[in-house]
């Protein structure tokens, strides 16, 4: 008796659910002097997995984000990003990880590429060992005055720890982060997080997380040093965040008069277990207006792991 198409599809999906040895490639993105960076998983040929299966794979892998690379009819590749607990529209370090992996393994061999995302295509540049991804400045938004104290308290800080004349502000270049300008590195280093409070703030304002910075980088070749907290996405602290660096660069350009075409961001220097990272953001300016950002850096291929979601 011939099997019906419905039964065949059900059997195929059941097999995929039990499929052992799903390969997740580990890539460290935004490395600093060839070391450090932020770990991302990269799964190739991801067309066969459902969103629920991708979420299971990302949870099993346990990296801050995992990029799933599929075929695309409108770009070179389609990328989807999952943290251990939910999908995220864009992810900087996982994009750099994916395209660096594709380039270094010979699966892409051109300078200019395009990724398909859930809200449109974004440009990619691969040049001299660096990978860059496009971000589009969208808006800034204030948080309610009563919430500024809550934001600072969630970091065990107060408003006195802010740069004089500036307050936390939401920036969106594809996803939203709350940018927090701090007075000095002693304050940045002293942060003790209340992750429940940060999660509440992130839920209220639909944030990926909080991105605190100072204008006193450890490496004097850099412009700023930063820390990022995103418990809403199961990330207590992250060592490199490309989307946050783009949002911060837009904030520096628009709010703090950084009228330059390149901003270099360091991150991960003040973590409990430091993993130093470097993110280069190139700004495209037209008639004095910021129109596009390309955030990028180097990445190193590490190893692979295999997960089973059956």
KAQUIMO-V631021 format. One record per residue. N is the residue number from 1. RES is the residue in three letters. PSI is psi as a letter, one per 20 degrees, with the letter a starting at -180 (* if undefined). D_CENTER is the distance of its C-alpha to the mean C-alpha in Angstrom with 1 decimal. Layout:
n->N res->RES psi->PSI d_center->D_CENTER
n->N res->RES psi->PSI d_center->D_CENTER
This chain:
n->1 res->UNK psi->p d_center->50.8
n->2 res->UNK psi->q d_center->47.9
n->3 res->UNK psi->p d_center->44.6
n->4 res->UNK psi->q d_center->43.3
n->5 res->UNK psi->h d_center->40.0
n->6 res->UNK psi->g d_center->38.7
n->7 res->UNK psi->h d_center->39.7
n->8 res->UNK psi->g d_center->38.3
n->9 res->UNK psi->g d_center->34.9
n->10 res->UNK psi->g d_center->35.0
n->11 res->UNK psi->h d_center->36.0
n->12 res->UNK psi->g d_center->33.2
n->13 res->UNK psi->h d_center->30.6
n->14 res->UNK psi->h d_center->32.3
n->15 res->UNK psi->g d_center->32.1
n->16 res->UNK psi->g d_center->28.4
n->17 res->UNK psi->h d_center->27.9
n->18 res->UNK psi->i d_center->29.9
n->19 res->UNK psi->p d_center->28.5
n->20 res->UNK psi->r d_center->28.2
n->21 res->UNK psi->l d_center->26.3
n->22 res->UNK psi->o d_center->23.1
n->23 res->UNK psi->p d_center->21.5
n->24 res->UNK psi->o d_center->17.9
n->25 res->UNK psi->p d_center->17.2
n->26 res->UNK psi->p d_center->15.3
n->27 res->UNK psi->p d_center->13.5
n->28 res->UNK psi->o d_center->12.4
n->29 res->UNK psi->q d_center->10.0
n->30 res->UNK psi->l d_center->10.6
n->31 res->UNK psi->q d_center->13.9
n->32 res->UNK psi->o d_center->16.4
n->33 res->UNK psi->k d_center->20.0
n->34 res->UNK psi->j d_center->19.3
n->35 res->UNK psi->r d_center->18.2
n->36 res->UNK psi->c d_center->15.6
n->37 res->UNK psi->a d_center->11.9
n->38 res->UNK psi->p d_center->9.5
n->39 res->UNK psi->p d_center->10.8
n->40 res->UNK psi->q d_center->9.6
n->41 res->UNK psi->q d_center->12.4
n->42 res->UNK psi->p d_center->13.7
n->43 res->UNK psi->p d_center->16.5
n->44 res->UNK psi->r d_center->18.8
n->45 res->UNK psi->l d_center->21.5
n->46 res->UNK psi->j d_center->19.7
n->47 res->UNK psi->h d_center->22.0
n->48 res->UNK psi->i d_center->24.4
n->49 res->UNK psi->p d_center->22.1
n->50 res->UNK psi->r d_center->22.1
n->51 res->UNK psi->h d_center->19.2
n->52 res->UNK psi->h d_center->20.8
n->53 res->UNK psi->h d_center->21.1
n->54 res->UNK psi->h d_center->17.5
n->55 res->UNK psi->g d_center->16.7
n->56 res->UNK psi->g d_center->19.4
n->57 res->UNK psi->g d_center->18.2
n->58 res->UNK psi->h d_center->14.7
n->59 res->UNK psi->g d_center->16.6
n->60 res->UNK psi->g d_center->19.1
n->61 res->UNK psi->g d_center->16.7
n->62 res->UNK psi->j d_center->15.1
n->63 res->UNK psi->q d_center->11.9
n->64 res->UNK psi->g d_center->8.8
n->65 res->UNK psi->q d_center->7.8
n->66 res->UNK psi->p d_center->10.3
n->67 res->UNK psi->p d_center->10.6
n->68 res->UNK psi->p d_center->14.1
n->69 res->UNK psi->o d_center->15.9
n->70 res->UNK psi->r d_center->18.9
n->71 res->UNK psi->q d_center->21.6
n->72 res->UNK psi->q d_center->21.6
n->73 res->UNK psi->i d_center->24.6
n->74 res->UNK psi->i d_center->22.9
n->75 res->UNK psi->a d_center->20.4
n->76 res->UNK psi->g d_center->20.3
n->77 res->UNK psi->q d_center->18.0
n->78 res->UNK psi->p d_center->16.4
n->79 res->UNK psi->p d_center->12.9
n->80 res->UNK psi->q d_center->12.1
n->81 res->UNK psi->p d_center->9.3
n->82 res->UNK psi->p d_center->10.6
n->83 res->UNK psi->r d_center->10.0
n->84 res->UNK psi->i d_center->13.5
n->85 res->UNK psi->i d_center->14.8
n->86 res->UNK psi->r d_center->13.5
n->87 res->UNK psi->q d_center->12.0
n->88 res->UNK psi->q d_center->9.1
n->89 res->UNK psi->g d_center->9.8
n->90 res->UNK psi->q d_center->6.8
n->91 res->UNK psi->p d_center->3.6
n->92 res->UNK psi->g d_center->3.8
n->93 res->UNK psi->h d_center->4.9
n->94 res->UNK psi->h d_center->6.5
n->95 res->UNK psi->g d_center->8.0
n->96 res->UNK psi->g d_center->9.3
n->97 res->UNK psi->g d_center->10.5
n->98 res->UNK psi->g d_center->12.2
n->99 res->UNK psi->h d_center->13.9
n->100 res->UNK psi->g d_center->14.9
n->101 res->UNK psi->g d_center->16.4
n->102 res->UNK psi->g d_center->18.2
n->103 res->UNK psi->g d_center->19.5
n->104 res->UNK psi->i d_center->20.6
n->105 res->UNK psi->j d_center->22.4
n->106 res->UNK psi->j d_center->24.1
n->107 res->UNK psi->i d_center->22.7
n->108 res->UNK psi->p d_center->21.9
n->109 res->UNK psi->k d_center->23.9
n->110 res->UNK psi->r d_center->23.4
n->111 res->UNK psi->g d_center->21.8
n->112 res->UNK psi->p d_center->20.7
n->113 res->UNK psi->r d_center->18.9
n->114 res->UNK psi->p d_center->17.5
n->115 res->UNK psi->q d_center->15.0
n->116 res->UNK psi->p d_center->16.0
n->117 res->UNK psi->r d_center->13.7
n->118 res->UNK psi->i d_center->15.1
n->119 res->UNK psi->k d_center->15.7
n->120 res->UNK psi->r d_center->16.9
n->121 res->UNK psi->q d_center->16.6
n->122 res->UNK psi->q d_center->14.4
n->123 res->UNK psi->q d_center->15.8
n->124 res->UNK psi->p d_center->14.9
n->125 res->UNK psi->p d_center->16.9
n->126 res->UNK psi->o d_center->17.9
n->127 res->UNK psi->p d_center->20.2
n->128 res->UNK psi->k d_center->21.8
n->129 res->UNK psi->j d_center->19.4
n->130 res->UNK psi->q d_center->16.3
n->131 res->UNK psi->p d_center->13.8
n->132 res->UNK psi->q d_center->12.6
n->133 res->UNK psi->q d_center->10.9
n->134 res->UNK psi->p d_center->12.4
n->135 res->UNK psi->q d_center->11.5
n->136 res->UNK psi->o d_center->14.5
n->137 res->UNK psi->p d_center->15.6
n->138 res->UNK psi->g d_center->16.9
n->139 res->UNK psi->r d_center->18.2
n->140 res->UNK psi->q d_center->18.6
n->141 res->UNK psi->q d_center->20.1
n->142 res->UNK psi->q d_center->22.0
n->143 res->UNK psi->q d_center->22.0
n->144 res->UNK psi->q d_center->25.5
n->145 res->UNK psi->h d_center->27.6
n->146 res->UNK psi->h d_center->28.4
n->147 res->UNK psi->i d_center->24.7
n->148 res->UNK psi->g d_center->24.2
n->149 res->UNK psi->g d_center->26.3
n->150 res->UNK psi->h d_center->24.4
n->151 res->UNK psi->g d_center->21.0
n->152 res->UNK psi->h d_center->22.7
n->153 res->UNK psi->h d_center->24.6
n->154 res->UNK psi->i d_center->21.5
n->155 res->UNK psi->j d_center->20.7
n->156 res->UNK psi->k d_center->24.4
n->157 res->UNK psi->r d_center->24.8
n->158 res->UNK psi->r d_center->26.9
n->159 res->UNK psi->h d_center->27.0
n->160 res->UNK psi->i d_center->29.1
n->161 res->UNK psi->i d_center->26.1
n->162 res->UNK psi->q d_center->24.5
n->163 res->UNK psi->p d_center->25.2
n->164 res->UNK psi->p d_center->28.5
n->165 res->UNK psi->i d_center->28.4
n->166 res->UNK psi->q d_center->24.7
n->167 res->UNK psi->r d_center->23.1
n->168 res->UNK psi->q d_center->19.7
n->169 res->UNK psi->q d_center->18.6
n->170 res->UNK psi->p d_center->16.0
n->171 res->UNK psi->q d_center->14.2
n->172 res->UNK psi->o d_center->12.8
n->173 res->UNK psi->k d_center->11.7
n->174 res->UNK psi->h d_center->10.8
n->175 res->UNK psi->r d_center->9.5
n->176 res->UNK psi->p d_center->11.0
n->177 res->UNK psi->q d_center->10.7
n->178 res->UNK psi->o d_center->13.9
n->179 res->UNK psi->p d_center->14.6
n->180 res->UNK psi->o d_center->17.2
n->181 res->UNK psi->o d_center->19.5
n->182 res->UNK psi->q d_center->21.4
n->183 res->UNK psi->h d_center->24.7
n->184 res->UNK psi->r d_center->24.4
n->185 res->UNK psi->h d_center->22.9
n->186 res->UNK psi->g d_center->25.4
n->187 res->UNK psi->g d_center->23.9
n->188 res->UNK psi->g d_center->20.3
n->189 res->UNK psi->h d_center->21.5
n->190 res->UNK psi->i d_center->23.6
n->191 res->UNK psi->p d_center->21.0
n->192 res->UNK psi->o d_center->21.9
n->193 res->UNK psi->q d_center->19.7
n->194 res->UNK psi->n d_center->21.3
n->195 res->UNK psi->h d_center->18.6
n->196 res->UNK psi->g d_center->20.9
n->197 res->UNK psi->g d_center->21.2
n->198 res->UNK psi->h d_center->17.6
n->199 res->UNK psi->g d_center->17.2
n->200 res->UNK psi->g d_center->20.1
n->201 res->UNK psi->g d_center->18.8
n->202 res->UNK psi->h d_center->15.5
n->203 res->UNK psi->g d_center->17.7
n->204 res->UNK psi->g d_center->20.1
n->205 res->UNK psi->j d_center->17.9
n->206 res->UNK psi->l d_center->15.4
n->207 res->UNK psi->q d_center->12.4
n->208 res->UNK psi->g d_center->9.1
n->209 res->UNK psi->a d_center->10.4
n->210 res->UNK psi->p d_center->12.4
n->211 res->UNK psi->o d_center->11.6
n->212 res->UNK psi->q d_center->14.9
n->213 res->UNK psi->r d_center->16.2
n->214 res->UNK psi->r d_center->19.5
n->215 res->UNK psi->k d_center->21.2
n->216 res->UNK psi->m d_center->22.6
n->217 res->UNK psi->q d_center->20.4
n->218 res->UNK psi->g d_center->21.8
n->219 res->UNK psi->o d_center->21.8
n->220 res->UNK psi->i d_center->23.8
n->221 res->UNK psi->i d_center->22.4
n->222 res->UNK psi->r d_center->19.3
n->223 res->UNK psi->h d_center->19.3
n->224 res->UNK psi->q d_center->17.4
n->225 res->UNK psi->q d_center->16.2
n->226 res->UNK psi->r d_center->13.7
n->227 res->UNK psi->q d_center->12.7
n->228 res->UNK psi->p d_center->10.1
n->229 res->UNK psi->p d_center->11.5
n->230 res->UNK psi->m d_center->10.5
n->231 res->UNK psi->h d_center->13.6
n->232 res->UNK psi->h d_center->13.5
n->233 res->UNK psi->k d_center->11.0
n->234 res->UNK psi->k d_center->13.0
n->235 res->UNK psi->n d_center->11.0
n->236 res->UNK psi->g d_center->13.7
n->237 res->UNK psi->q d_center->11.9
n->238 res->UNK psi->q d_center->9.0
n->239 res->UNK psi->i d_center->10.0
n->240 res->UNK psi->p d_center->7.3
n->241 res->UNK psi->n d_center->4.2
n->242 res->UNK psi->g d_center->4.7
n->243 res->UNK psi->h d_center->4.8
n->244 res->UNK psi->h d_center->6.7
n->245 res->UNK psi->h d_center->8.6
n->246 res->UNK psi->g d_center->9.7
n->247 res->UNK psi->g d_center->10.8
n->248 res->UNK psi->g d_center->12.5
n->249 res->UNK psi->h d_center->14.2
n->250 res->UNK psi->g d_center->15.5
n->251 res->UNK psi->g d_center->16.8
n->252 res->UNK psi->g d_center->18.5
n->253 res->UNK psi->g d_center->20.1
n->254 res->UNK psi->h d_center->21.3
n->255 res->UNK psi->h d_center->22.1
n->256 res->UNK psi->j d_center->23.0
n->257 res->UNK psi->k d_center->24.6
n->258 res->UNK psi->n d_center->22.5
n->259 res->UNK psi->m d_center->24.2
n->260 res->UNK psi->r d_center->22.9
n->261 res->UNK psi->j d_center->21.2
n->262 res->UNK psi->p d_center->18.8
n->263 res->UNK psi->p d_center->16.9
n->264 res->UNK psi->p d_center->15.8
n->265 res->UNK psi->p d_center->13.5
n->266 res->UNK psi->q d_center->13.9
n->267 res->UNK psi->q d_center->12.2
n->268 res->UNK psi->i d_center->13.4
n->269 res->UNK psi->h d_center->17.0
n->270 res->UNK psi->j d_center->18.1
n->271 res->UNK psi->q d_center->16.8
n->272 res->UNK psi->g d_center->19.8
n->273 res->UNK psi->n d_center->19.1
n->274 res->UNK psi->p d_center->17.6
n->275 res->UNK psi->n d_center->15.3
n->276 res->UNK psi->p d_center->15.3
n->277 res->UNK psi->q d_center->12.6
n->278 res->UNK psi->p d_center->13.1
n->279 res->UNK psi->p d_center->11.0
n->280 res->UNK psi->p d_center->13.5
n->281 res->UNK psi->o d_center->13.4
n->282 res->UNK psi->p d_center->16.4
n->283 res->UNK psi->p d_center->17.8
n->284 res->UNK psi->p d_center->20.3
n->285 res->UNK psi->p d_center->23.0
n->286 res->UNK psi->p d_center->25.9
n->287 res->UNK psi->l d_center->29.0
n->288 res->UNK psi->j d_center->27.2
n->289 res->UNK psi->p d_center->24.4
n->290 res->UNK psi->p d_center->20.7
n->291 res->UNK psi->h d_center->20.1
n->292 res->UNK psi->q d_center->17.0
n->293 res->UNK psi->q d_center->14.2
n->294 res->UNK psi->o d_center->13.2
n->295 res->UNK psi->p d_center->10.3
n->296 res->UNK psi->a d_center->11.0
n->297 res->UNK psi->a d_center->12.6
n->298 res->UNK psi->r d_center->14.4
n->299 res->UNK psi->q d_center->13.8
n->300 res->UNK psi->p d_center->16.5
n->301 res->UNK psi->p d_center->17.6
n->302 res->UNK psi->e d_center->18.7
n->303 res->UNK psi->a d_center->20.5
n->304 res->UNK psi->q d_center->20.6
n->305 res->UNK psi->r d_center->21.2
n->306 res->UNK psi->p d_center->23.0
n->307 res->UNK psi->q d_center->22.7
n->308 res->UNK psi->p d_center->25.3
n->309 res->UNK psi->j d_center->24.6
n->310 res->UNK psi->* d_center->28.3
